[in-house]
Amino acid sequence: MSKNEENIKLPKWFTGEKYSDGGLVTNRFSGDEFELTAEELSMYDFIMGATMMMEMGMNHDDITADLKKGLDWFRENNTDAYMVLLD
């Protein structure tokens, strides 16, 4: 179920950069693409930043918690994009 056409908002806990435009994102492993809204792209980049920090060994509890919240938000707000880009 995609809420892409709805006006979804970023959660209050979100501390990442808020973009004014969306864009086309490519899955770094599969090469599959998905068009994201500005809010979705903001969250996607936040998730990818947290993922990179964890891959570099920065496994702090707050990074892990933020990553989980971001993935949950994405799964809830755009399941289709989540399955293509993050699953």
All heavy atoms as an XYZ file, in Angstrom:
701
protein
N       0.839     -1.186      0.000
C       0.000      0.000      0.000
C       0.880      1.244      0.000
O       1.709      1.434      0.869
C      -0.873     -0.022      1.247
C      -1.710      1.205      1.427
S      -2.842      0.952      2.783
C      -2.162      2.083      3.957
N       0.728      2.100     -0.949
C       1.526      3.312     -1.051
C       0.695      4.530     -0.692
O      -0.408      4.699     -1.166
C       2.060      3.468     -2.479
O       2.722      4.687     -2.612
N       1.251      5.354      0.150
C       0.600      6.613      0.493
C       1.275      7.760     -0.254
O       1.221      8.902      0.154
C       0.693      6.856      2.003
C      -0.054      5.828      2.825
C       0.042      6.172      4.289
C      -0.692      5.159      5.117
N      -0.632      5.478      6.536
N       1.957      7.436     -1.364
C       2.736      8.408     -2.112
C       1.933      9.642     -2.507
O       2.473     10.739     -2.529
C       3.310      7.741     -3.360
C       4.765      8.057     -3.561
O       5.410      8.659     -2.714
N       5.289      7.645     -4.682
N       0.658      9.468     -2.820
C      -0.144     10.598     -3.257
C      -0.648     11.442     -2.080
O      -1.090     12.559     -2.256
C      -1.323     10.118     -4.100
C      -0.944      9.679     -5.506
C      -0.262      8.318     -5.565
O      -0.600      7.458     -4.735
O       0.608      8.131     -6.412
N      -0.624     10.882     -0.889
C      -1.093     11.622      0.285
C      -0.013     12.582      0.767
O       1.161     12.399      0.497
C      -1.434     10.646      1.414
C      -2.600      9.751      1.094
C      -2.877      8.768      2.220
O      -2.485      9.045      3.366
O      -3.488      7.735      1.938
N      -0.419     13.571      1.511
C       0.534     14.527      2.076
C       1.014     14.007      3.429
O       0.468     14.353      4.463
C      -0.122     15.904      2.207
C       0.874     16.948      2.647
O       2.075     16.754      2.552
N       0.367     18.058      3.130
N       2.011     13.149      3.395
C       2.538     12.595      4.638
C       3.548     13.568      5.242
O       4.196     14.328      4.536
C       3.182     11.214      4.415
C       4.276     11.279      3.360
C       2.147     10.190      4.050
C       5.033      9.996      3.180
N       3.644     13.537      6.551
C       4.544     14.451      7.255
C       5.621     13.663      7.971
O       5.416     12.529      8.382
C       3.758     15.289      8.253
C       2.771     16.205      7.578
C       2.047     17.063      8.570
C       1.056     17.931      7.796
N       0.175     18.676      8.629
N       6.764     14.308      8.119
C       7.840     13.697      8.883
C       7.492     13.764     10.366
O       6.857     14.710     10.817
C       9.151     14.438      8.609
C       9.695     14.245      7.191
C      10.785     15.260      6.890
C      10.229     12.829      7.019
N       7.914     12.769     11.136
C       7.595     12.754     12.568
C       8.361     13.832     13.335
O       9.389     14.331     12.865
C       8.035     11.357     13.006
C       9.046     10.930     11.999
C       8.667     11.595     10.709
N       7.875     14.170     14.511
C       8.498     15.213     15.323
C       9.917     14.873     15.734
O      10.741     15.756     15.914
C       7.651     15.486     16.561
C       6.336     16.139     16.225
C       5.517     16.447     17.450
C       4.162     16.878     16.952
N       3.465     17.801     17.726
N      10.224     13.583     15.895
C      11.565     13.185     16.325
C      12.612     13.328     15.219
O      13.809     13.292     15.477
C      11.576     11.734     16.834
C      11.119     10.726     15.818
C       9.876     10.189     15.716
C      11.896     10.150     14.757
N       9.825      9.302     14.655
C      11.051      9.265     14.052
C      13.207     10.293     14.330
C      11.487      8.543     12.953
C      13.641      9.569     13.229
C      12.784      8.702     12.559
N      12.176     13.509     13.970
C      13.093     13.558     12.830
C      14.040     14.753     12.933
O      13.599     15.894     13.074
C      12.286     13.636     11.526
C      13.130     13.662     10.286
C      13.666     12.494      9.783
C      13.390     14.851      9.638
C      14.454     12.513      8.633
C      14.166     14.883      8.492
C      14.706     13.702      7.998
N      15.343     14.481     12.867
C      16.348     15.544     12.997
C      17.187     15.719     11.742
O      18.148     16.472     11.747
C      17.291     15.255     14.184
O      17.922     13.985     13.960
C      16.545     15.250     15.500
N      16.824     15.020     10.679
C      17.583     15.109      9.435
C      17.211     16.331      8.625
O      16.355     17.132      9.008
N      17.863     16.458      7.482
C      17.570     17.560      6.577
C      16.219     17.332      5.915
O      15.911     16.222      5.478
C      18.658     17.671      5.509
C      18.483     18.854      4.608
C      19.650     19.048      3.647
O      20.678     18.391      3.805
O      19.483     19.869      2.728
N      15.415     18.387      5.845
C      14.093     18.300      5.217
C      14.185     18.910      3.822
O      14.421     20.098      3.671
C      13.055     19.024      6.058
C      12.855     18.359      7.406
C      11.864     19.096      8.262
C      11.744     18.420      9.610
N      10.880     19.153     10.519
N      13.988     18.061      2.816
C      14.078     18.508      1.427
C      12.759     19.117      0.965
O      11.697     18.759      1.454
C      14.430     17.330      0.517
C      15.721     16.634      0.871
C      15.809     15.255      0.836
C      16.855     17.344      1.239
C      16.994     14.601      1.150
C      18.039     16.707      1.558
C      18.106     15.335      1.519
O      19.269     14.688      1.821
N      12.857     19.996     -0.008
C      11.647     20.590     -0.575
C      11.206     19.857     -1.839
O      10.078     20.045     -2.297
C      11.872     22.073     -0.879
O      12.975     22.242     -1.741
N      12.075     19.027     -2.394
C      11.750     18.262     -3.600
C      12.068     16.791     -3.387
O      13.007     16.447     -2.671
C      12.569     18.755     -4.798
C      12.230     20.184     -5.177
O      11.035     20.507     -5.237
O      13.167     20.974     -5.408
N      11.301     15.946     -4.042
C      11.567     14.516     -4.027
C      12.533     14.156     -5.137
O      13.145     15.032     -5.750
N      12.649     12.865     -5.410
C      13.543     12.440     -6.474
C      13.538     10.938     -6.669
O      12.926     10.193     -5.907
N      14.235     10.521     -7.693
C      14.365      9.117     -8.036
C      15.539      8.531     -7.260
O      16.643      9.072     -7.285
C      14.604      8.966     -9.542
C      14.631      7.552    -10.098
C      13.260      6.886     -9.941
C      15.036      7.580    -11.558
N      15.284      7.410     -6.562
C      16.316      6.760     -5.748
C      16.548      5.363     -6.296
O      15.609      4.668     -6.680
C      15.885      6.692     -4.266
C      16.895      5.932     -3.440
C      15.689      8.094     -3.715
N      17.816      4.954     -6.319
C      18.202      3.636     -6.800
C      18.690      2.789     -5.635
O      19.525      3.239     -4.842
C      19.327      3.760     -7.848
O      18.882      4.613     -8.905
C      19.701      2.405     -8.418
N      18.187      1.573     -5.543
C      18.651      0.633     -4.527
C      20.109      0.314     -4.806
O      20.460     -0.078     -5.923
C      17.800     -0.644     -4.566
C      18.232     -1.673     -3.555
O      19.376     -2.126     -3.542
N      17.298     -2.071     -2.711
N      20.972      0.472     -3.809
C      22.410      0.313     -4.011
C      22.826     -1.126     -4.291
O      23.928     -1.361     -4.771
C      23.186      0.873     -2.822
C      22.924      0.169     -1.512
C      23.675      0.847     -0.387
N      23.395      0.193      0.886
C      24.197      0.219      1.919
N      25.317      0.895      1.841
N      23.873     -0.395      3.028
N      21.978     -2.079     -4.007
C      22.308     -3.486     -4.246
C      21.656     -4.029     -5.508
O      22.294     -4.701     -6.295
C      21.905     -4.344     -3.042
C      22.587     -3.940     -1.770
C      21.863     -3.381     -0.734
C      23.953     -4.104     -1.606
C      22.483     -2.997      0.437
C      24.595     -3.723     -0.444
C      23.850     -3.167      0.591
N      20.365     -3.743     -5.694
C      19.617     -4.344     -6.802
C      19.578     -3.472     -8.054
O      19.324     -3.971     -9.144
C      18.180     -4.630     -6.365
O      17.466     -3.413     -6.183
N      19.746     -2.160     -7.886
C      19.623     -1.248     -9.022
C      18.189     -0.839     -9.304
O      17.934     -0.030    -10.191
N      17.218     -1.388     -8.552
C      15.816     -1.012     -8.724
C      15.628      0.438     -8.302
O      16.309      0.935     -7.397
C      14.906     -1.917     -7.897
C      14.903     -3.357     -8.398
O      15.214     -3.574     -9.591
O      14.596     -4.258     -7.599
N      14.676      1.114     -8.935
C      14.446      2.534     -8.679
C      13.038      2.783     -8.166
O      12.113      2.022     -8.449
C      14.656      3.333     -9.963
C      16.063      3.256    -10.502
C      16.223      4.030    -11.798
O      15.241      4.119    -12.576
O      17.322      4.541    -12.032
N      12.913      3.898     -7.429
C      11.605      4.309     -6.935
C      11.594      5.826     -6.795
O      12.550      6.411     -6.302
C      11.308      3.665     -5.572
C       9.845      3.469     -5.318
C       9.241      2.259     -5.564
C       9.062      4.513     -4.843
C       7.878      2.074     -5.347
C       7.713      4.347     -4.619
C       7.115      3.120     -4.867
N      10.499      6.454     -7.221
C      10.324      7.911     -7.104
C       9.774      8.215     -5.715
O       8.755      7.675     -5.304
C       9.357      8.412     -8.174
C       9.224      9.911     -8.229
C      10.421     10.601     -8.853
O      11.084     10.012     -9.732
O      10.694     11.757     -8.456
N      10.460      9.105     -4.983
C      10.059      9.460     -3.621
C       9.621     10.912     -3.530
O      10.113     11.766     -4.273
C      11.230      9.241     -2.658
C      11.795      7.825     -2.551
C      12.960      7.801     -1.570
C      10.721      6.831     -2.158
N       8.706     11.169     -2.612
C       8.311     12.547     -2.304
C       9.449     13.203     -1.522
O      10.402     12.540     -1.088
C       7.040     12.576     -1.444
O       7.341     11.990     -0.172
C       5.886     11.840     -2.109
N       9.335     14.502     -1.291
C      10.356     15.224     -0.524
C      10.503     14.645      0.880
O      11.627     14.448      1.367
C       9.998     16.707     -0.451
N       9.383     14.339      1.526
C       9.427     13.783      2.881
C      10.062     12.391      2.884
O      10.889     12.081      3.749
C       8.015     13.722      3.482
C       7.388     15.069      3.737
C       6.822     15.729      2.479
O       6.658     15.061      1.435
O       6.548     16.938      2.553
N       9.681     11.575      1.921
C      10.239     10.226      1.826
C      11.733     10.268      1.542
O      12.511      9.499      2.118
C       9.519      9.428      0.740
C       8.084      9.115      1.087
C       7.268      8.659     -0.107
O       7.710      8.789     -1.266
O       6.154      8.159      0.128
N      12.152     11.165      0.664
C      13.569     11.296      0.342
C      14.358     11.779      1.557
O      15.464     11.296      1.815
C      13.767     12.237     -0.851
C      15.199     12.385     -1.359
C      15.798     11.037     -1.744
C      15.226     13.356     -2.541
N      13.789     12.700      2.307
C      14.430     13.166      3.540
C      14.646     11.996      4.494
O      15.736     11.816      5.063
C      13.574     14.236      4.222
O      13.421     15.365      3.400
N      13.626     11.180      4.684
C      13.730     10.037      5.591
C      14.664      8.984      5.029
O      15.450      8.384      5.771
C      12.345      9.446      5.862
C      12.363      8.319      6.875
S      12.911      8.804      8.533
C      11.423      9.644      9.115
N      14.613      8.749      3.731
C      15.494      7.766      3.106
C      16.957      8.132      3.359
O      17.768      7.288      3.758
C      15.211      7.662      1.608
C      16.161      6.739      0.888
C      15.971      5.364      0.917
C      17.268      7.244      0.224
C      16.850      4.505      0.283
C      18.163      6.397     -0.416
C      17.953      5.036     -0.379
O      18.847      4.186     -1.000
N      17.308      9.387      3.127
C      18.693      9.813      3.343
C      19.082      9.717      4.817
O      20.216      9.367      5.146
C      18.910     11.231      2.819
C      19.078     11.269      1.307
O      19.143     10.184      0.679
O      19.141     12.375      0.747
N      18.149     10.006      5.706
C      18.378      9.858      7.145
C      18.682      8.390      7.472
O      19.639      8.088      8.200
C      17.126     10.345      7.892
C      17.225     10.265      9.382
C      17.861     11.262     10.096
C      16.660      9.208     10.070
C      17.941     11.206     11.484
C      16.725      9.138     11.451
C      17.377     10.144     12.155
N      17.884      7.488      6.926
C      18.079      6.046      7.140
C      19.428      5.599      6.591
O      20.174      4.862      7.248
C      16.932      5.241      6.486
C      15.628      5.465      7.247
C      17.275      3.757      6.393
C      14.394      4.964      6.510
N      19.757      6.049      5.388
C      21.022      5.646      4.786
C      22.214      6.208      5.572
O      23.229      5.526      5.729
C      21.079      6.088      3.318
C      20.042      5.409      2.439
S      19.956      3.603      2.615
C      21.533      3.143      1.926
N      22.087      7.407      6.097
C      23.147      7.971      6.928
C      23.354      7.164      8.194
O      24.493      6.858      8.577
N      22.269      6.794      8.851
C      22.359      5.970     10.062
C      22.937      4.599      9.732
O      23.752      4.064     10.497
C      20.979      5.834     10.710
N      22.562      4.045      8.591
C      23.079      2.745      8.167
C      24.592      2.819      7.953
O      25.339      1.946      8.394
C      22.379      2.277      6.878
O      20.982      2.156      7.128
C      22.924      0.953      6.383
N      25.053      3.874      7.289
C      26.493      4.036      7.049
C      27.256      4.177      8.363
O      28.349      3.618      8.511
C      26.739      5.246      6.150
C      26.427      5.010      4.717
S      26.954      6.447      3.759
C      25.748      6.435      2.486
N      26.701      4.926      9.298
C      27.349      5.087     10.591
C      27.487      3.735     11.286
O      28.541      3.427     11.863
C      26.583      6.072     11.454
C      26.671      7.500     10.935
S      25.661      8.661     11.851
C      26.603      8.806     13.354
N      26.459      2.923     11.231
C      26.507      1.598     11.849
C      27.509      0.694     11.131
O      28.233     -0.065     11.771
C      25.123      0.977     11.889
C      24.197      1.710     12.854
S      22.607      0.923     13.037
C      23.064     -0.573     13.872
N      27.567      0.796      9.796
C      28.522     -0.006      9.026
C      29.959      0.379      9.348
O      30.868     -0.434      9.204
C      28.248      0.136      7.529
C      26.991     -0.584      7.076
C      26.618     -0.306      5.630
O      27.242      0.562      4.978
O      25.672     -0.961      5.148
N      30.172      1.619      9.789
C      31.509      2.081     10.173
C      31.828      1.757     11.630
O      32.866      2.163     12.141
C      31.639      3.587      9.928
C      31.574      3.948      8.467
S      31.884      5.695      8.068
C      30.937      6.590      9.244
N      30.918      1.055     12.301
C      31.171      0.646     13.671
C      30.666      1.608     14.729
O      30.988      1.459     15.905
N      29.882      2.580     14.341
C      29.334      3.551     15.283
C      27.973      3.060     15.768
O      26.954      3.668     15.496
C      29.232      4.920     14.629
C      30.536      5.426     14.082
S      30.310      6.858     13.034
C      30.757      8.145     14.179
N      27.955      1.956     16.485
C      26.717      1.320     16.916
C      26.248      1.874     18.253
O      26.177      1.169     19.250
C      26.890     -0.198     17.000
C      27.122     -0.825     15.657
O      26.681     -0.300     14.645
N      27.816     -1.929     15.620
N      25.928      3.138     18.294
C      25.406      3.759     19.507
C      23.911      3.494     19.609
O      23.220      3.386     18.592
C      25.671      5.271     19.495
C      27.126      5.598     19.373
N      28.031      5.355     20.377
C      27.834      6.144     18.363
C      29.237      5.742     19.993
N      29.144      6.222     18.768
N      23.410      3.407     20.816
C      21.990      3.108     21.027
C      21.076      4.103     20.332
O      20.051      3.722     19.773
C      21.668      3.073     22.524
C      22.273      1.854     23.211
O      22.614      0.877     22.519
O      22.402      1.892     24.443
N      21.452      5.400     20.339
C      20.582      6.399     19.717
C      20.550      6.253     18.199
O      19.509      6.440     17.574
C      20.978      7.816     20.130
C      22.434      8.139     19.843
O      23.265      7.216     19.787
O      22.745      9.340     19.700
N      21.663      5.874     17.588
C      21.692      5.659     16.137
C      20.834      4.448     15.779
O      20.036      4.492     14.844
C      23.132      5.472     15.625
C      23.934      6.764     15.817
C      23.139      5.058     14.153
C      25.416      6.614     15.555
N      20.981      3.386     16.550
C      20.193      2.174     16.321
C      18.704      2.461     16.475
O      17.886      2.030     15.654
C      20.622      1.065     17.293
O      22.024      0.831     17.138
C      19.868     -0.223     17.034
N      18.342      3.212     17.504
C      16.934      3.543     17.749
C      16.382      4.421     16.627
O      15.256      4.197     16.154
C      16.779      4.238     19.095
N      17.157      5.420     16.203
C      16.705      6.293     15.117
C      16.548      5.516     13.815
O      15.597      5.745     13.060
C      17.675      7.451     14.914
C      17.544      8.527     15.970
O      16.562      8.497     16.748
O      18.432      9.402     16.023
N      17.467      4.600     13.539
C      17.369      3.792     12.332
C      16.092      2.957     12.360
O      15.350      2.913     11.372
C      18.597      2.889     12.194
C      18.581      1.918     11.016
C      18.451      2.646      9.686
C      19.841      1.062     11.037
N      15.808      2.336     13.474
C      14.586      1.530     13.600
C      13.344      2.386     13.422
O      12.413      2.008     12.701
C      14.544      0.819     14.947
C      13.312     -0.067     15.096
C      13.266     -0.770     16.424
C      12.047     -1.614     16.632
N      10.866     -1.355     15.888
N      13.311      3.565     14.058
C      12.153      4.459     13.914
C      11.992      4.892     12.464
O      10.869      4.980     11.957
C      12.299      5.676     14.827
C      12.119      5.364     16.293
C      12.010      6.611     17.149
C      13.300      7.375     17.231
N      13.261      8.484     18.205
N      13.103      5.196     11.792
C      13.041      5.606     10.390
C      12.511      4.503      9.495
O      11.673      4.747      8.625
N      12.995      3.291      9.704
C      12.512      2.158      8.908
C      11.035      1.898      9.171
O      10.268      1.637      8.229
C      13.340      0.909      9.213
C      14.780      0.939      8.699
C      15.575     -0.213      9.286
C      14.829      0.932      7.187
N      10.626      1.982     10.437
C       9.203      1.802     10.774
C       8.348      2.857     10.097
O       7.277      2.569      9.556
C       8.998      1.846     12.288
C       9.552      0.625     13.002
O       9.850     -0.392     12.334
O       9.697      0.695     14.237
N       8.804      4.119     10.126
C       8.067      5.217      9.497
C       7.914      4.941      7.996
O       6.833      5.096      7.437
C       8.800      6.545      9.719
C       8.117      7.710      9.092
C       7.207      8.542      9.675
C       8.282      8.191      7.736
N       6.787      9.497      8.773
C       7.431      9.303      7.578
C       9.054      7.791      6.658
C       7.351     10.011      6.389
C       8.961      8.490      5.470
C       8.113      9.587      5.345
N       9.014      4.529      7.366
C       8.984      4.290      5.925
C       8.060      3.128      5.586
O       7.270      3.202      4.644
C      10.395      4.005      5.404
C      10.656      4.654      4.088
C      11.365      5.829      4.014
C      10.175      4.100      2.918
C      11.595      6.446      2.808
C      10.395      4.707      1.697
C      11.115      5.886      1.644
N       8.153      2.055      6.364
C       7.310      0.876      6.137
C       5.837      1.244      6.243
O       5.014      0.772      5.472
C       7.671     -0.210      7.160
C       7.183     -1.585      6.819
C       7.619     -2.628      7.845
N       9.060     -2.711      8.008
C       9.722     -2.385      9.140
N       9.083     -1.968     10.198
N      11.033     -2.501      9.201
N       5.511      2.104      7.173
C       4.121      2.510      7.396
C       3.612      3.477      6.329
O       2.463      3.413      5.923
C       3.995      3.173      8.769
C       2.600      3.634      9.101
C       2.544      4.298     10.464
O       3.161      3.770     11.403
O       1.888      5.348     10.576
N       4.475      4.372      5.865
C       4.043      5.433      4.961
C       4.168      5.113      3.474
O       3.466      5.704      2.671
C       4.788      6.728      5.269
C       4.281      7.357      6.538
O       3.220      7.967      6.539
N       4.996      7.167      7.631
N       5.069      4.199      3.114
C       5.181      3.812      1.707
C       5.780      2.412      1.626
O       6.975      2.244      1.394
C       6.022      4.817      0.914
C       5.904      4.591     -0.589
O       5.572      3.508     -1.039
N       6.177      5.630     -1.357
N       4.934      1.438      1.810
C       5.358      0.041      1.822
C       6.027     -0.356      0.513
O       7.024     -1.079      0.512
C       4.158     -0.887      2.097
O       3.528     -0.470      3.302
C       4.586     -2.333      2.213
N       5.491      0.121     -0.604
C       6.056     -0.238     -1.908
C       7.499      0.238     -2.035
O       8.378     -0.526     -2.433
C       5.213      0.351     -3.042
C       3.808     -0.235     -3.098
O       3.607     -1.359     -2.588
O       2.914      0.439     -3.647
N       7.746      1.487     -1.683
C       9.109      2.021     -1.755
C      10.019      1.305     -0.764
O      11.175      1.017     -1.057
C       9.114      3.525     -1.490
N       9.489      1.019      0.415
C      10.265      0.296      1.420
C      10.750     -1.043      0.868
O      11.921     -1.397      0.998
C       9.436      0.078      2.696
C      10.153     -0.774      3.716
C      11.034     -0.195      4.615
C       9.960     -2.148      3.772
C      11.712     -0.969      5.537
C      10.637     -2.929      4.684
C      11.509     -2.336      5.560
O      12.185     -3.095      6.477
N       9.849     -1.773      0.225
C      10.189     -3.085     -0.312
C      11.241     -2.989     -1.431
O      12.097     -3.857     -1.545
C       8.938     -3.801     -0.828
C       7.919     -4.115      0.256
S       8.553     -5.153      1.575
C       8.643     -6.712      0.741
N      11.184     -1.940     -2.216
C      12.139     -1.774     -3.327
C      13.483     -1.257     -2.834
O      14.542     -1.730     -3.270
C      11.561     -0.812     -4.398
C      12.603     -0.424     -5.420
C      10.353     -1.442     -5.071
N      13.469     -0.304     -1.918
C      14.704      0.393     -1.545
C      15.367     -0.072     -0.261
O      16.583      0.040     -0.115
C      14.429      1.901     -1.440
C      13.919      2.576     -2.698
C      13.503      4.007     -2.390
C      14.966      2.526     -3.795
N      14.578     -0.573      0.688
C      15.132     -0.801      2.027
C      15.002     -2.217      2.554
O      15.636     -2.554      3.562
C      14.469      0.184      3.016
C      14.703      1.649      2.711
C      13.734      2.515      3.493
C      16.142      2.026      3.009
N      14.194     -3.047      1.960
C      13.982     -4.399      2.487
C      15.111     -5.320      2.096
O      15.592     -5.349      1.033
C      12.632     -4.953      1.997
C      12.279     -6.245      2.686
O      12.528     -6.358      3.887
O      11.734     -7.130      1.999
